[in-house]
Amino acid sequence: MTANVLKRKLALRIKRKRRIRAKISGTAVLPRISIFKSNRTLYVQAIDDVAAVTIAAADGRKLGVKANKEGAVTLAKEFAKTLKAKKIETALFDRNGYLYHGVIAAFADALRENGIKL
């Protein structure tokens, strides 16, 4: 892809991200789960926006998973264990401007399968 196409894709993702973040905000009881995907790995964290702290986080590099659907499912299982240890059963899902498709959808579905209500 050309540089102009890549700039436009990034600008559209940031626009979607800002639109989503204007509507949702996490608390200590109902944290915001934010996901970031790069070409190589996935990162996820549960955030309390009121106190501006990260409650829990998971890193795909440390688990040795790639940024594909199988890696997203593995990351979601580990992240669900971390959330349950902190006694969090429900959360808000912040897709971070990414389309709800593929890896992002697989991660959210795996979280739901592991007992986290989104």
Stockholm file with secondary structure:
# STOCKHOLM 1.0

chainA/1-118         MTANVLKRKLALRIKRKRRIRAKISGTAVLPRISIFKSNRTLYVQAIDDVAAVTIAAADGRKLGVKANKEGAVTLAKEFAKTLKAKKIETALFDRNGYLYHGVIAAFADALRENGIKL
#=GR chainA/1-118 SS CCHHHHHHHHHHHHHHHHHHHHHCCCCSSSCEEEEEECSSCEEEEEEETTTTEEEEEEEHHHHTCCSSHHHHHHHHHHHHHHHHHTTCCBCEEECTTCCSSTHHHHHHHHHHHTTCBC
#=GC SS_cons         CCHHHHHHHHHHHHHHHHHHHHHCCCCSSSCEEEEEECSSCEEEEEEETTTTEEEEEEEHHHHTCCSSHHHHHHHHHHHHHHHHHTTCCBCEEECTTCCSSTHHHHHHHHHHHTTCBC
//
